[in-house]
């Protein structure tokens, strides 16, 4: 019998790369989505509203693993309405999945629930490991709301009564890939337009992971029962924004990279209906638990990761 993985909220970029990866491993892949549709890749989509129990519970019963990726995009202005939707989409989906697992005759062996590396305090100093408890908001990073969301998200996971299911909070960094909603195509396009200079001070750290290593890390966590609780899912070498943009200029062979000052970014964010926190916050995070458990990265350095993606994009 095939192993089954259920991807709740799996219709986006991350769900797409995981679905492709696990079907390649000959797992049965089920996606829980608000708008199910037929697919030709062997993946089954099942309807749910991410808030209430329903027939979708049967997909979780007997599954090997459940991965919750549900959450309204944070790439928006933080209006009162959007803040409510961002918070509720994460907390409600986590709560109802916990209720579903509690009703299963054969609950999944492991539940991986998305979280975010944004939970850690803005820092230019020592990198945050998985055990770090430094999670205060920083005014200059404008991250108070995001830290509140991350903590509420993880609290909902922790409070779920699922004693027979191992729970993992995936503290995700930026995932680099070619799909829609990945940052790689956006930054590559800006670089080719001559706008690939540093953003803000350029000193803020960026934590990242190649989509291939992201999928491999998810599989690794599923198979290694010693990994429970918070796990940083990121590459081992975060880098400053200025170095990140320099790498983009090099692979795109861009001789010019105009920088964007903070006031420029604030104006741009207003017109693009997003928030500058996504750029200004320094996320210096390292995957100590993954490394100590023996996980080996295929892309440990940012330049190698984006060079690989550019090559794949060119070939396709």
VOGU-3710 file (C-alpha; in Angstrom, 3 decimals, decimal comma):
1> xxxxxxxxxx> 0,000/0,000/0,000  1,267/3,461/-0,901  2,196/5,919/1,798  -0,142/8,884/1,819  0,722/12,522/2,422  -2,005/15,119/2,853  -1,141/18,702/1,912  -3,642/21,034/3,556  -3,724/24,327/1,675  -1,466/22,687/-0,875
11> xxxxxxxxxx> -2,623/24,479/-4,031  0,084/27,165/-3,912  3,798/27,252/-4,727  5,022/25,137/-1,809  2,199/22,628/-2,165  3,005/22,327/-5,849  6,663/21,467/-5,374  5,858/19,024/-2,555  3,137/17,311/-4,604  5,541/16,823/-7,506
21> xxxxxxxxxx> 8,301/15,577/-5,209  6,195/13,010/-3,340  4,415/11,705/-6,440  7,931/11,136/-7,775  8,532/8,972/-4,705  5,315/7,087/-5,558  3,424/8,356/-2,526  -0,294/8,981/-2,700  -0,714/12,760/-2,576  -3,935/14,462/-1,464
31> xxxxxxxxxx> -4,382/18,235/-1,521  -7,013/19,885/0,669  -8,198/23,034/-1,075  -11,183/25,373/-1,169  -11,474/24,944/-4,946  -10,782/21,297/-5,855  -10,297/20,443/-9,519  -9,419/17,322/-11,530  -5,710/16,791/-12,154  -3,719/14,656/-14,542
41> xxxxxxxxxx> -0,604/14,242/-12,401  -2,023/11,627/-10,027  -2,697/14,123/-7,239  -6,201/14,150/-5,742  -7,757/17,433/-4,663  -10,407/17,348/-1,947  -12,570/20,256/-0,824  -12,414/21,860/2,610  -12,977/25,349/4,011  -9,994/25,293/6,412
51> xxxxxxxxxx> -12,307/26,101/9,319  -14,842/23,329/9,878  -14,800/19,549/10,006  -16,078/17,627/7,004  -15,677/14,512/4,862  -12,050/15,493/4,234  -11,222/13,946/7,632  -11,204/10,539/5,928  -8,138/11,594/3,905  -6,181/12,222/7,099
61> xxxxxxxxxx> -7,262/8,983/8,775  -4,541/6,455/7,972  -2,232/8,971/6,307  1,511/8,714/6,850  1,954/12,464/7,142  -0,054/15,684/7,209  1,525/18,955/6,105  -0,396/22,170/6,731  0,555/25,002/4,370  -2,649/27,012/4,806
71> xxxxxxxxxx> -2,435/30,761/5,222  -3,487/33,944/3,463  -0,539/35,565/1,690  1,319/38,194/3,727  2,226/40,004/0,496  -0,399/42,689/1,079  -1,012/45,878/3,042  -1,686/45,122/6,689  -5,142/46,654/6,837  -7,471/45,574/9,644
81> xxxxxxxxxx> -9,298/43,227/7,263  -6,103/41,678/5,921  -4,621/41,285/9,396  -7,727/39,405/10,504  -7,609/37,107/7,462  -3,874/36,442/7,863  -4,265/35,496/11,511  -7,504/33,510/11,218  -6,434/31,523/8,152  -3,433/30,176/10,046
91> xxxxxxxxxx> -4,936/29,650/13,478  -8,306/28,282/12,304  -6,788/25,758/9,896  -4,369/24,528/12,550  -7,156/24,222/15,115  -9,492/22,258/12,843  -6,722/19,921/11,704  -6,026/19,138/15,350  -9,711/18,372/15,857  -9,685/16,119/12,789
101> xxxxxxxxxx> -6,635/14,174/13,959  -8,269/13,647/17,352  -11,197/11,906/15,618  -9,061/9,580/13,490  -9,072/5,836/14,192  -5,560/5,770/12,769  -4,129/9,283/13,059  -1,172/10,341/10,907  2,205/9,542/12,368  3,449/13,091/11,945
111> xxxxxxxxxx> 1,873/16,517/11,496  4,098/19,208/10,002  2,533/22,630/10,429  3,870/25,709/8,706  5,332/28,458/10,819  7,865/31,113/9,891  11,432/32,173/10,621  9,955/35,652/11,114  9,096/34,492/14,650  12,688/35,272/15,674
121> xxxxxxxxxx> 13,897/38,693/16,722  15,337/41,012/14,079  19,129/40,662/14,345  22,420/41,476/12,643  24,326/39,476/15,243  24,394/35,806/16,164  22,100/33,618/14,076  18,973/32,137/15,635  19,016/28,371/16,107  15,840/26,307/16,563
131> xxxxxxxxxx> 16,150/26,613/20,346  16,281/30,423/20,351  13,682/32,103/22,559  14,440/35,632/21,309  11,115/36,494/19,730  10,446/40,118/20,620  9,240/42,534/17,972  11,628/45,283/16,852  10,233/48,724/15,907  12,782/49,313/13,135
141> xxxxxxxxxx> 11,748/46,030/11,501  8,025/46,855/11,813  7,408/43,190/12,633  5,100/43,265/15,687  2,094/41,899/13,830  4,079/39,154/12,095  5,646/37,979/15,359  2,184/37,895/16,991  0,850/35,791/14,107  3,761/33,352/14,263
151> xxxxxxxxxx> 3,372/32,850/18,006  -0,401/32,356/17,775  0,120/29,900/14,913  2,558/27,776/16,912  0,419/28,026/20,033  -2,542/26,556/18,126  -0,346/23,629/17,096  0,983/23,104/20,600  -2,500/23,158/22,150  -3,923/20,565/19,742
161> xxxxxxxxxx> -4,690/17,337/21,621  -3,053/14,762/19,330  -1,044/12,457/21,635  -0,504/9,773/18,980  0,813/12,187/16,351  4,268/13,772/16,367  3,993/17,523/15,807  6,547/19,720/14,039  6,437/23,507/13,654  8,178/24,293/10,356
171> xxxxxxxxxx> 9,915/27,630/10,836  10,237/28,336/7,143  12,600/30,745/5,464  12,266/32,105/1,939  11,975/29,145/-0,466  13,700/29,724/-3,805  11,991/28,176/-6,807  10,593/28,828/-10,264  6,914/28,624/-9,392  4,336/31,334/-8,985
181> xxxxxxxxxx> 4,726/33,233/-5,686  8,417/32,385/-5,352  10,666/35,415/-4,887  13,297/34,145/-7,346  11,509/35,189/-10,600  10,681/38,598/-9,094  14,254/39,425/-8,061  15,670/38,046/-11,299  13,342/40,286/-13,309  14,237/43,374/-11,243
191> xxxxxxxxxx> 17,931/42,609/-11,726  17,563/42,334/-15,503  15,814/45,715/-15,488  18,830/47,274/-13,782  17,161/47,444/-10,365  19,247/44,742/-8,711  21,033/46,876/-6,139  20,848/46,578/-2,376  17,473/47,196/-0,745  17,494/49,574/2,184
201> xxxxxxxxxx> 20,778/49,356/4,098  21,597/46,017/2,464  22,855/44,799/5,844  19,698/42,875/6,759  20,191/39,105/6,624  18,150/36,863/4,364  17,512/33,219/5,251  16,617/31,007/2,312  16,409/27,434/1,030  16,380/25,940/-2,489
211> xxxxxxxxxx> 13,051/24,275/-3,359  14,797/20,923/-3,838  16,321/21,029/-0,362  12,976/22,192/1,028  11,258/19,063/-0,313  14,092/16,822/0,853  13,963/18,423/4,320  10,228/17,736/4,587  10,803/14,088/3,664  13,700/13,915/6,147
221> xxxxxxxxxx> 11,573/15,278/8,986  8,783/12,818/8,195  11,183/9,875/8,310  13,155/10,921/11,422  11,027/10,470/14,516  13,481/12,342/16,725  12,534/15,624/15,054  9,586/17,146/16,884  8,722/20,658/17,999  10,260/23,652/16,240
231> xxxxxxxxxx> 12,549/22,979/13,283  14,230/25,718/11,249  13,749/24,899/7,564  16,361/27,048/5,871  19,775/26,813/4,261  22,892/26,762/6,446  24,309/30,068/5,177  22,074/33,155/5,443  23,560/36,247/3,798  23,110/40,031/3,828
241> xxxxxxxxxx> 20,692/41,546/1,320  23,546/43,377/-0,463  25,367/40,077/-1,077  22,151/38,424/-2,228  21,557/41,118/-4,841  25,194/40,968/-5,926  24,720/37,261/-6,662  21,669/38,073/-8,760  23,641/40,667/-10,746  26,403/38,146/-11,368
251> xxxxxxxxxx> 24,172/35,334/-12,641  22,096/37,760/-14,733  25,263/39,447/-16,039  23,833/42,823/-15,077  26,436/45,588/-15,026  24,065/48,044/-13,340  22,125/47,515/-10,137  20,445/50,632/-8,843  19,930/50,528/-5,060  16,566/51,224/-3,434
261> xxxxxxxxxx> 16,645/53,467/-0,367  14,238/52,984/2,506  12,013/55,882/1,456  11,869/54,518/-2,099  10,838/51,115/-0,792  8,139/52,639/1,425  6,614/54,428/-1,574  6,938/51,344/-3,754  5,347/49,123/-1,114  2,398/51,490/-0,860
271> xxxxxxxxxx> 1,682/51,369/-4,585  2,340/47,612/-4,816  0,007/47,072/-1,834  2,582/45,261/0,294  4,688/45,913/3,419  8,363/46,857/3,758  8,791/44,500/6,716  9,232/41,731/4,143  12,453/43,492/3,068  13,687/45,373/6,134
281> xxxxxxxxxx> 13,592/42,622/8,757  16,930/40,889/9,279  16,223/37,152/9,411  19,462/35,422/10,374  18,437/31,825/10,994  20,352/28,526/10,822  19,085/24,905/10,722  20,961/23,416/13,664  18,516/20,534/14,277  18,458/19,441/10,639
291> xxxxxxxxxx> 22,250/19,500/10,452  22,700/17,654/13,738  20,268/14,955/12,595  22,464/14,310/9,544  20,589/16,174/6,819  22,930/17,024/3,913  22,155/20,042/1,737  22,580/19,993/-2,018  22,618/23,791/-2,105  24,422/25,279/0,872
301> xxxxxxxxxx> 25,294/28,604/-0,758  22,946/31,170/-2,240  24,869/31,737/-5,469  24,847/28,015/-6,267  21,105/27,824/-5,568  20,056/30,636/-7,891  22,527/29,532/-10,545  20,851/26,120/-10,548  17,384/27,701/-10,833  18,485/29,931/-13,702
311> xxxxxx> 19,897/26,903/-15,523  16,646/24,965/-15,059  14,613/27,949/-16,216  16,733/28,269/-19,347  16,419/24,561/-20,157  12,644/24,564/-19,694
//
